[in-house]
Amino acid sequence: MKIGLYVLAVAVGLVGLVFLVGNQGLVQRIVVGVVLIAAAVAVFGLTRLKAPERSVTIHQHIDLPGESQLEHLKCTNCDAPLDQKSVELREGAIFVKCPYCGASYQVEEAPKW
């Protein structure tokens, strides 16, 4: 799309230049030439602008049913207790990094049956 706008800016600028350089020096031709060159500069300037960056914030809320109790997590490698800072949610999966032994693993929930 930018290449098309660059080509358009050059074409409009060349037409404006033709109007300015024409043999008949009428005021209307000079005005049209100046307007076309100004339009070419404006189109070229618009192609140089960057689109604003967008950021998306995702909030996840877990609603626990009934009487749910918090389980204390322990490292599977060294059996040390893990705190909230050790647990991270990435791409919908729970990952744990033990601050004591440095082990890093994904928490997999065992089936309830």
N, C-alpha and C positions, 0 to 999 in steps of 0.2 A: 504494500500500500504506500509506503514511503517513497518508493521509486516512482510510482505513478504521480505522486504529488510533486516530486522534484522535476519530472518531465513537464508537468503542467505549469510549474513556476517558470521554467526556462522558456516554454512556448509563449506564455503570456508576456514575459519580459521581452522576448524577441519581437513580438507583434507591437508592443509599446515602443520599442526602439525604432521599428520601421515607421511608426506614426511620427516620431520625433524627427527622424532624419529625412522625411519626405520632402520633395522639391517645392511643394506649395506652401510653405510656412504659414498656413492659416492658424488662428488662435485655437479653433476647435480641435485641430489635429494635435497641437501641442498639449492641450488639456487632456485629450484622450490618451496620448502617449504617456504623460506623467501618471495618470490614474492607473493605466495598465502596468507600468513599472512598479508603482506602489503596491498594486495587488500581487504582483510576482514576488516582491520582497516579503509581503505579509504571508503568502502561502509558504514560502521558503522558511520563514521564521516559525510558522506553526508546525512544520515538520521537525524542527529542532527541539520542540518542547517534549518533555517526558511526561508520561502518564503518572498520576499520583499512585503511590504504593498503597495497596489495601492489606489490612491485617484482619485475620479471622480469629476470634477467640471462641473456644469450645468449652462449655461448662458441662461437666458430667455430675449428675446427682443420682445417688443410689438410695432407693427407698427400701428398707428392710421390712419384711412382713412380720407381724406378730411379735413374739417374744424372742428377739435375736440377741445373742450375747457375743461380745467381742472375744475372739480367740487370740491368745498371745503367740506370736510367731517366733520360731526358733530357727537358727541357721541349720540347714541340713548337713553342713560340713563340720562345724565345730560345736553345734548345739548352744550357741550364745543367743541371748534374747535380742530380738530386733525391734527397733523403734520406728516411728513414723518416717523419719528421715531416710531410712534404709529401703523403703518401699517406693516404687515409681511405676506409674501407669504409662505404657508406651504402646500406641497402636491397638488399644483395647486389651492388652495383656499385662499382667502384673509381673514386674521384675523386682528382684531383691538383690541388694549388694551388702554383704556383711561388713560392718566397720571393723570387726576384730580380725577375721582371717582373710578378707578381701575376696571371698567367693562371690560370684555373680551368677544368678540362675533365674529362670522363669518359674513362677509358682503355678503348679497345675493342681486343680481341684479334683480330689478323688470322687468317684461316683458315690451317691448316697445310698444305694441299694445294698 
